[in-house]
Amino acid sequence: MRRRLYFVLPTLQTAQRTMDDLLLARIEERHIHFLADRNAPMDGLHEANVLQKSDVVHGAELGMVIGGVGGLLLGAFIVLAPPGGFELQLVTVLLTALGGAFFGAWASTLTAARLPNSRLIAFSKDIEEGRYLMMVDVPGRRVDEIRALVEQRHPEASPGGMDPAMPAFP
């Protein structure tokens, strides 16, 4: 399982050198992401994508749970009080729960795509002040090694913590 480490870097040059050091440490470029102010230059940096910048993942998870529970309740109601005298089976509850989960995930994803990532709120002030946020996804066994590498080679980098569990796909 991978863990996401966060570091706040003061300048573009520091961000570029840090990325180079991580590449030399055999961290693939696709596992290193940078986020900066909209007007900040990102020359040579692997910019964070929509899944990392927005709250899509969190929104989809939350929508799936709420939609699934809503569908489950609706299905139970329909089975217990069938409309128009129809006789419905218990599989109706399962189908409405699945339909509710898919609808909830879809609807909340549309909304969450416009919201900033809730995990990155703590870094918003640093980003507004022109600093660069680096997100590095590393295997769990290499967390201490990579953290020590960045702290040793780049003392100007501020450690920003670690996500306890990283989503599988962003």
C-alpha positions, -999 to 999 in steps of 0.1 A, spaced: 0 0 0 12 35 -8 13 64 15 11 100 4 37 124 19 33 161 17 60 187 16 58 225 12 86 239 -9 94 276 -10 105 281 -47 102 266 -82 140 258 -81 136 240 -48 107 220 -62 126 211 -94 157 199 -74 135 179 -50 118 162 -79 151 154 -94 163 139 -61 132 118 -59 136 105 -94 172 95 -86 157 77 -56 136 57 -80 103 73 -73 85 74 -106 73 107 -120 37 96 -120 39 93 -82 51 129 -77 26 157 -79 29 194 -75 2 220 -67 8 258 -68 -10 290 -72 -28 293 -106 -2 319 -118 29 302 -106 53 287 -131 54 248 -132 83 243 -155 95 208 -153 71 197 -126 44 171 -128 13 190 -120 -15 175 -98 -45 164 -119 -82 169 -113 -85 139 -90 -58 153 -67 -69 190 -69 -107 185 -64 -128 165 -39 -141 140 -65 -129 109 -47 -143 120 -13 -176 131 -30 -180 98 -48 -174 78 -17 -199 99 3 -225 99 -24 -222 62 -28 -229 56 8 -257 80 11 -273 69 -22 -270 32 -12 -287 38 22 -314 59 5 -319 32 -21 -320 5 6 -347 24 25 -367 31 -7 -365 -6 -17 -377 -17 17 -406 7 16 -416 -5 -19 -414 -42 -9 -434 -36 23 -460 -14 6 -461 -23 -31 -476 2 -55 -508 -8 -73 -511 -43 -58 -479 -56 -74 -461 -84 -56 -424 -75 -54 -396 -98 -42 -368 -90 -18 -343 -86 -47 -360 -52 -53 -343 -39 -22 -309 -50 -36 -316 -34 -69 -328 -1 -55 -298 0 -31 -274 -5 -60 -292 21 -81 -292 45 -53 -254 40 -48 -246 46 -84 -269 76 -86 -255 90 -54 -219 86 -66 -227 102 -99 -246 132 -85 -221 139 -57 -191 136 -81 -206 163 -103 -208 186 -73 -174 176 -57 -155 182 -90 -159 220 -84 -147 218 -47 -111 219 -37 -97 187 -22 -106 186 15 -73 170 23 -54 201 9 -72 228 29 -44 229 54 -20 239 26 -41 266 10 -24 295 28 11 283 17 -1 279 -19 -17 314 -19 17 328 -7 35 313 -37 49 281 -22 47 247 -39 30 217 -24 46 184 -33 26 152 -29 47 120 -32 31 86 -32 56 60 -19 54 24 -8 48 21 29 82 5 35 100 35 20 81 63 39 109 69 64 136 67 37 120 93 14 111 116 43 147 115 55 160 121 20 139 152 15 146 166 50 184 159 46 189 173 10 163 201 13 161 215 48 141 244 34 112 220 27 85 220 54 71 185 61 33 186 57 25 151 71 12 119 56 -22 106 46 -29 75 67 -45 57 37 -42 68 1 -70 62 -24 -61 35 -48 -66 54 -81 -58 91 -78 
